[in-house]
């Protein structure tokens, strides 16, 4: 990574939380490692939990779905901690974890879509909101991944995955899914645009430096 990119490197809420909760995740990862549980098992268990949460949403049990999804957040943090404890961190493991995270988000939005399609009345507004919330969430992740593949930093923006999780889960628990969808539909797409402009600024900085 070039010096300009390193200098511009930002830290997300995810990075902040990972650093602040190492006192919990690292010992838990070591304990899980001693039990002989592979990190991929934890990744799959987290995804299965989100599928269960999405099923609850689809059946109209919004608060229950929110509770299940909320409980899956810490599980999602433990696969990496377990891999570090085993000394088995790898690019492929990180790749699988990221892909599984995307599927987890997608299945949660699908659960909400099924819920609204089963309701009486016109579901168009809810379906459109779910579409934009999903597209925004995907584009936030894609913008970062694509930027990194081109040796740029895109770890900026208001609504990364952790923020989306912290908005979605509590609002689902309080049975306010539309509020969650409005916030994510707007701010996730704003975040993707923020990342585009952040990469653009780095590109022009490189051009100015003759790199």
Secondary structure as the mmCIF struct_conf table of DSSP 4:
data_model
#
loop_
_struct_conf.conf_type_id
_struct_conf.id
_struct_conf.beg_label_comp_id
_struct_conf.beg_label_asym_id
_struct_conf.beg_label_seq_id
_struct_conf.end_label_comp_id
_struct_conf.end_label_asym_id
_struct_conf.end_label_seq_id
HELX_RH_AL_P HELX_RH_AL_P1 UNK A 3 UNK A 7
TURN_TY1_P TURN_TY1_P1 UNK A 8 UNK A 8
HELX_RH_AL_P HELX_RH_AL_P2 UNK A 13 UNK A 20
TURN_TY1_P TURN_TY1_P2 UNK A 21 UNK A 21
HELX_RH_AL_P HELX_RH_AL_P3 UNK A 22 UNK A 34
TURN_TY1_P TURN_TY1_P3 UNK A 35 UNK A 36
HELX_RH_AL_P HELX_RH_AL_P4 UNK A 39 UNK A 58
TURN_TY1_P TURN_TY1_P4 UNK A 59 UNK A 60
HELX_RH_AL_P HELX_RH_AL_P5 UNK A 62 UNK A 86
TURN_TY1_P TURN_TY1_P5 UNK A 87 UNK A 87
HELX_RH_AL_P HELX_RH_AL_P6 UNK A 91 UNK A 117
TURN_TY1_P TURN_TY1_P6 UNK A 118 UNK A 118
BEND BEND1 UNK A 119 UNK A 121
HELX_RH_AL_P HELX_RH_AL_P7 UNK A 124 UNK A 149
TURN_TY1_P TURN_TY1_P7 UNK A 150 UNK A 151
BEND BEND2 UNK A 158 UNK A 158
HELX_RH_AL_P HELX_RH_AL_P8 UNK A 161 UNK A 173
TURN_TY1_P TURN_TY1_P8 UNK A 174 UNK A 175
HELX_RH_AL_P HELX_RH_AL_P9 UNK A 177 UNK A 209
TURN_TY1_P TURN_TY1_P9 UNK A 210 UNK A 210
#
